[in-house]
Amino acid sequence: MCEFKVLLTPNRVEVARDIVNAYYEDGNLILIDILGAKTPLDNTIIETINVDKEELIVIKNPLIGPILNFIKRYTECMHDKKYDRDLDLLWNYIKKRGDELLNDLRKVCQE
């Protein structure tokens, strides 16, 4: 059986080990180890899976959870052919938070 060590970019910090399953729930990445223990990672997405090295590389950003939630809700609405006004609220939050991140980056890059 293949158990993965989970590394967080950019510094490849180990955040979990012996992971045998991963899935998304409510915008969070849920990792399950060989003993069945769950490790939730918020605002995190899988960047790379390397079976040879038994590594799962993840990236964390505050937009990931909201974007995953938006995509899930959008897909459900398309499937049901029913519009949900909460999508507008979620999309506006994503845009606002993205603007904040860009402003933070501009400040850091000016120093």
DABEL-V343584 format. One record per residue. RES is the residue in three letters. SS is DSSP state (@ for helix, = for strand, . for the rest). PSI is psi in whole degrees, -180 to 180 (NA if undefined). Layout:
res->{RES | RES}
ss->{SS | SS}
psi->{PSI | PSI}
This chain:
res->{MET | CYS | GLU | PHE | LYS | VAL | LEU | LEU | THR | PRO | ASN | ARG | VAL | GLU | VAL | ALA | ARG | ASP | ILE | VAL | ASN | ALA | TYR | TYR | GLU | ASP | GLY | ASN | LEU | ILE | LEU | ILE | ASP | ILE | LEU | GLY | ALA | LYS | THR | PRO | LEU | ASP | ASN | THR | ILE | ILE | GLU | THR | ILE | ASN | VAL | ASP | LYS | GLU | GLU | LEU | ILE | VAL | ILE | LYS | ASN | PRO | LEU | ILE | GLY | PRO | ILE | LEU | ASN | PHE | ILE | LYS | ARG | TYR | THR | GLU | CYS | MET | HIS | ASP | LYS | LYS | TYR | ASP | ARG | ASP | LEU | ASP | LEU | LEU | TRP | ASN | TYR | ILE | LYS | LYS | ARG | GLY | ASP | GLU | LEU | LEU | ASN | ASP | LEU | ARG | LYS | VAL | CYS | GLN | GLU}
ss->{. | . | . | = | = | = | = | = | . | . | . | . | = | = | = | = | = | = | = | = | = | = | = | = | = | . | . | = | = | = | = | = | = | . | . | . | . | = | = | = | = | = | . | = | = | = | = | = | = | = | . | . | . | . | = | = | = | = | = | = | . | @ | @ | @ | @ | @ | @ | @ | @ | @ | @ | @ | @ | @ | @ | @ | @ | @ | @ | @ | . | . | . | . | . | @ | @ | @ | @ | @ | @ | @ | @ | @ | @ | @ | @ | @ | @ | @ | @ | @ | @ | @ | @ | @ | @ | @ | @ | @ | .}
psi->{147 | 117 | 135 | 147 | 137 | 124 | 134 | 124 | 159 | -12 | 1 | 43 | 131 | 126 | -13 | 160 | 165 | 38 | 131 | -11 | 149 | 142 | 169 | 139 | 121 | 39 | 2 | 144 | 122 | 122 | 137 | 125 | 179 | -23 | -2 | 0 | 140 | 139 | 108 | 137 | 114 | 150 | 41 | 142 | 150 | 126 | -44 | 141 | 120 | 101 | -39 | -42 | -5 | 48 | 140 | 114 | 129 | 156 | 142 | 135 | 140 | -13 | -18 | -51 | -52 | -38 | -43 | -41 | -42 | -48 | -43 | -47 | -40 | -46 | -42 | -42 | -42 | -42 | -45 | -8 | 46 | 124 | 139 | 118 | -21 | -24 | -39 | -45 | -44 | -44 | -41 | -37 | -45 | -45 | -44 | -46 | -37 | -41 | -41 | -42 | -42 | -40 | -42 | -43 | -43 | -43 | -45 | -41 | -18 | -19 | NA}
